[in-house]
Amino acid sequence: MANGNSELRAELYRLTLPPEGVNLGWLDVQVREMEALNERIPHSVRLHRRFSPPIYEVNCFMFALGIEADAVSDMRLGPVFPGKQFVESLLANGDLREVEGEGPTVIYFRDGAPEHAGRCGGAAVISKWGAAGTHMWTAPVPQELFEGLIGSLASICPAC
């Protein structure tokens, strides 16, 4: 792994979460900071889709699994919320399973637990960063940049 990758990973992680107390204007700052980061430490993470109201309430797992916010708006309480526990439940029940090669969904695991998810799009993964108001980004596969930040990577598809 290249020496710059640990600094790059730290910067990418920092840019996934807005600073406390900022408004949606931070989203423009995030795009500019990603561009500036690319000048300082070249990377291949690119803006896929700018923030918009329809994606405000969507997290990475919802996006990766194609779950619309309004489909679960009245159910998002505790373990029912389509987050890490929800994905763990789908995996444990066999509703999602790992496949060889490229599946439609990619889940990143840290210490055996789902940490992040995205959709496969050719040689890239498209994912929603952070919760609430943020953009969607495209990153290359395999994602060596996330090695150490997020443990392992699995291609997942709905159980047949």
C-alpha positions as CSV (number, residue, x, y, z in Angstrom):
1,M,0.0,0.0,0.0
2,A,1.3,3.4,-0.9
3,N,2.4,5.7,2.0
4,G,-0.2,8.4,1.1
5,N,-3.1,5.9,1.6
6,S,-3.3,6.2,5.4
7,E,-3.5,10.0,5.0
8,L,-6.0,9.7,2.2
9,R,-8.1,7.2,4.2
10,A,-8.2,9.6,7.1
11,E,-9.2,12.5,4.9
12,L,-11.9,10.5,3.1
13,Y,-13.3,9.5,6.4
14,R,-13.3,13.0,7.7
15,L,-15.1,14.2,4.6
16,T,-17.9,11.6,5.1
17,L,-19.3,13.5,8.2
18,P,-20.2,17.1,8.3
19,P,-18.8,19.2,11.1
20,E,-21.2,19.6,14.0
21,G,-23.6,22.6,13.6
22,V,-23.1,23.2,9.9
23,N,-26.0,23.7,7.4
24,L,-26.4,22.2,3.9
25,G,-23.9,24.7,2.6
26,W,-21.3,22.2,3.9
27,L,-22.1,20.0,0.9
28,D,-20.5,22.4,-1.5
29,V,-17.5,22.6,0.8
30,Q,-17.3,18.8,0.7
31,V,-17.1,18.7,-3.1
32,R,-14.4,21.4,-3.1
33,E,-12.4,19.6,-0.4
34,M,-12.6,16.4,-2.4
35,E,-11.3,18.2,-5.4
36,A,-8.5,19.8,-3.4
37,L,-7.7,16.5,-1.8
38,N,-7.3,15.0,-5.3
39,E,-4.7,17.7,-6.1
40,R,-2.8,16.9,-2.9
41,I,-3.2,13.1,-2.9
42,P,-4.4,11.8,-6.2
43,H,-7.4,9.4,-5.8
44,S,-10.2,8.1,-7.9
45,V,-13.2,8.8,-5.7
46,R,-15.6,10.9,-7.8
47,L,-18.9,12.7,-7.2
48,H,-21.7,10.5,-8.5
49,R,-24.8,12.4,-7.5
50,R,-25.1,15.7,-5.7
51,F,-27.3,15.9,-2.6
52,S,-31.0,16.2,-3.3
53,P,-34.1,16.0,-1.1
54,P,-35.0,12.5,-2.3
55,I,-31.8,11.1,-0.9
56,Y,-31.7,13.0,2.3
57,E,-33.1,10.2,4.5
58,V,-31.4,7.4,2.6
59,N,-28.3,5.8,4.2
60,C,-25.7,3.6,2.5
61,F,-27.5,0.3,3.2
62,M,-30.9,1.7,2.0
63,F,-29.3,2.9,-1.2
64,A,-27.4,-0.3,-1.8
65,L,-30.5,-2.5,-1.2
66,G,-32.8,-0.2,-3.2
67,I,-35.0,0.8,-0.2
68,E,-36.7,4.1,-0.6
69,A,-37.0,6.3,2.5
70,D,-40.8,6.7,2.2
71,A,-41.2,2.8,2.0
72,V,-39.9,2.6,5.6
73,S,-40.6,6.0,7.1
74,D,-43.2,4.7,9.5
75,M,-41.0,1.7,10.6
76,R,-37.6,3.3,11.2
77,L,-37.4,2.6,14.9
78,G,-34.5,0.8,16.7
79,P,-33.6,-2.5,15.1
80,V,-36.2,-2.1,12.3
81,F,-34.2,0.8,10.9
82,P,-32.5,-0.4,7.7
83,G,-28.9,0.0,9.0
84,K,-26.2,-2.4,10.3
85,Q,-28.5,-4.6,12.4
86,F,-31.0,-4.9,9.6
87,V,-28.3,-6.1,7.2
88,E,-26.9,-8.5,9.8
89,S,-30.5,-9.9,10.1
90,L,-30.8,-10.3,6.3
91,L,-27.5,-12.1,6.2
92,A,-28.2,-14.3,9.2
93,N,-31.6,-15.3,7.8
94,G,-30.2,-16.1,4.4
95,D,-32.1,-13.3,2.7
96,L,-28.8,-11.9,1.4
97,R,-25.9,-14.1,0.6
98,E,-22.3,-13.7,-0.5
99,V,-21.6,-14.6,-4.1
100,E,-18.4,-15.2,-6.1
101,G,-17.4,-12.4,-8.4
102,E,-19.4,-9.3,-8.8
103,G,-22.8,-9.1,-7.2
104,P,-25.2,-6.2,-7.4
105,T,-24.5,-5.1,-3.8
106,V,-21.2,-4.6,-2.1
107,I,-21.0,-4.7,1.7
108,Y,-17.9,-3.7,3.6
109,F,-17.3,-5.5,6.9
110,R,-15.3,-4.4,10.0
111,D,-14.6,-7.0,12.6
112,G,-17.3,-9.2,11.0
113,A,-20.1,-6.6,11.1
114,P,-21.5,-4.6,8.2
115,E,-19.9,-1.1,8.1
116,H,-20.8,0.4,4.7
117,A,-22.6,-0.7,1.5
118,G,-22.9,0.3,-2.1
119,R,-24.1,-0.8,-5.5
120,C,-21.7,-2.3,-8.0
121,G,-21.5,-0.3,-11.2
122,G,-19.0,-1.9,-13.5
123,A,-15.5,-1.4,-12.1
124,A,-16.8,1.0,-9.4
125,V,-18.9,1.0,-6.3
126,I,-21.5,3.8,-6.0
127,S,-22.4,4.6,-2.4
128,K,-24.1,7.2,-0.1
129,W,-21.7,8.6,2.4
130,G,-22.8,9.3,5.9
131,A,-26.3,9.9,7.1
132,A,-28.9,12.5,6.0
133,G,-27.7,15.3,3.8
134,T,-24.7,14.2,1.8
135,H,-23.8,13.3,-1.7
136,M,-23.3,9.9,-3.4
137,W,-19.8,9.0,-4.6
138,T,-18.2,6.5,-7.0
139,A,-15.0,4.7,-6.0
140,P,-13.0,2.1,-7.8
141,V,-13.1,-1.7,-7.2
142,P,-11.1,-3.1,-5.6
143,Q,-11.0,-0.3,-3.1
144,E,-7.5,-0.6,-1.8
145,L,-7.9,2.9,-0.3
146,F,-10.3,1.6,2.3
147,E,-8.1,-1.3,3.4
148,G,-7.6,-1.0,7.1
149,L,-10.5,1.6,7.4
150,I,-13.0,-1.1,6.6
151,G,-12.1,-4.7,7.0
152,S,-13.3,-7.0,4.2
153,L,-15.5,-6.7,1.1
154,A,-18.2,-9.1,0.0
155,S,-20.4,-9.1,-3.1
156,I,-24.0,-9.8,-2.0
157,C,-27.1,-10.7,-3.9
158,P,-30.7,-11.5,-2.7
159,A,-31.1,-15.2,-1.9
160,C,-32.7,-17.1,-4.8
